[in-house]
């Protein structure tokens, strides 16, 4: 693409440049990427920040409580066992199930939520 066309693309509003890029113009696409690449990590980080609370909120109350105790408050599974009145092995299992469920909820939110962003 010549210098004149590049200058025209550089002077276009982003919505027009986006239409041109969607039409297959690689130069327009390159300008958009260059112009907005700094914002991409922010959008990704925002998505992660939104996904984790949504995934956490989707868990049953008991799993939320256990994860909060272990991950936020720093309690050991033995402390959880004493607090909940269950065996230490049962507390370890509960923590494992809660973490696994949180991971699955997060992944599910990311898969479905990424289409909506």
MOUR-V456501 format. One record per backbone hydrogen bond with DSSP energy under -1.0 kcal/mol. NH is the residue of the N-H (numbers start at 1). CO is the residue of the C=O. If there is no record, write none. Layout:
BEGIN
<<NH/CO> <NH/CO>>
END
This chain:
BEGIN
<<6/2> <7/3> <8/4> <9/5> <10/6> <11/7> <17/13> <18/14> <19/15> <20/16> <21/17> <22/18> <23/19> <24/21> <25/20> <29/25> <30/26> <31/27> <32/28> <33/29> <34/30> <35/31> <36/32> <37/33> <43/39> <44/40> <45/41> <46/42> <47/43> <48/44> <49/45> <50/46> <51/47> <52/48> <54/50> <55/51> <56/52> <57/53> <58/54> <59/56> <64/60> <65/61> <66/62> <67/63> <68/64> <69/65> <70/66> <71/67> <72/68> <73/68> <75/69> <80/76> <81/77> <82/78> <83/79> <84/80> <85/81> <86/81> <91/87> <92/88> <93/89> <94/90> <95/91> <96/92> <97/93> <98/94> <99/95> <100/96> <101/97> <102/98> <103/99> <104/100> <105/101> <106/102> <107/103> <108/104> <109/105> <110/106> <111/107> <112/108> <113/109> <114/110>>
END
